[in-house]
Amino acid sequence: MGAVLPVGQVSALLGIPAVTLRTWDARYGVSPSERTAGQHRRYTEADVERIRRMHRLITSGVSAQDAARLSHSRPTIVDNAATADWLISSTEELRTAEIDDLFDTCLDQRGAGRTWTEIVAPAFRQLGVRFAAAADCTDLELLLSSAFAAAIDRYLHRRQLRPDSAHPTLLVHCPEERHTLPLTVLRAVLLERSQPVVLLGPETTPTAVMDFIARANPVSVVLWASMRRSGQAQLRQRVERTGHQLFTAGPGWPRRHEPLTSLADATTALAVRRKVRTA
């Protein structure tokens, strides 16, 4: 069960006035679970985490009554903002089985694109704001990214979305790239549309990329970069010289290259260019 705390310590820990905690107890049933021998109430670790979730929901604009309800358990997936908040708190608490279950349910109900846009990307934006303020959540970003990538693999396997075809769309991470989730999501969305696609991992060397292009004759090539690094300009130039349709993607490219900056832009552009190519 862990430590049990009086209201004053919980107030100091979370930065929430003790009178507010007592009000939430009386009005919304967000109550401490334990009592001492003298019948003094004490908050458990689970109680504290519920209060933390409720506070985050309120600060994001949810009413106190709704926040109390949503903080009690996993929110319904129709509530995107609450679900993103629940996802972060569950990652902090390492509730991996519950996270996997939510991802599986959401992917089956909404598909890869909507799950990313409506649930996962907002959670990452919250973590980005938090990192800018406190730089204390790199581990959470890594855990969440890993969990969602694994969920996508399970989803593709369940739906058997692995169409094989000549002339695929080729998704490439630029040299030294470490943010791999965006291309993982894009691959899933293209597979949902029965569009042949091959994703080369970040360990693929520029020479191997060029060898694959020569072998597979892809209909288009996407070069993803989250930030500017040495080697990516040279790779882009080498791909350009092959004559294949080339897209840059991500915030690591200058505007003059007109990079794709959203999942919607990428799926639309690739679908349109594929029709032109095969016409």
Salt bridges, closest charged atoms under 4 A:
ASP25 OD2 - ARG41 NH1 3.02
GLU49 OE2 - ARG52 NH2 3.10
ASP66 OD1 - ARG69 NH2 3.44
GLU92 OE1 - ARG56 NH2 2.82
GLU92 OE2 - ARG130 NH1 2.70
GLU93 OE2 - ARG53 NH1 3.16
GLU93 OE1 - ARG95 NH1 1.70
GLU98 OE1 - ARG95 NE 3.33
ASP100 OD1 - ARG154 NH2 3.82
ASP101 OD2 - ARG74 NH1 2.62
ASP104 OD1 - ARG154 NH2 2.94
ASP104 OD1 - ARG158 NH1 3.78
ASP108 OD1 - ARG158 NH2 2.93
GLU118 OE1 - ARG110 NH1 2.38
GLU118 OE2 - ARG114 NE 2.93
ASP136 OD1 - ARG130 NE 3.02
GLU177 OE2 - HIS179 ND1 3.60
GLU177 OE1 - ARG229 NH1 3.05
GLU240 OE2 - ARG236 NH1 3.10
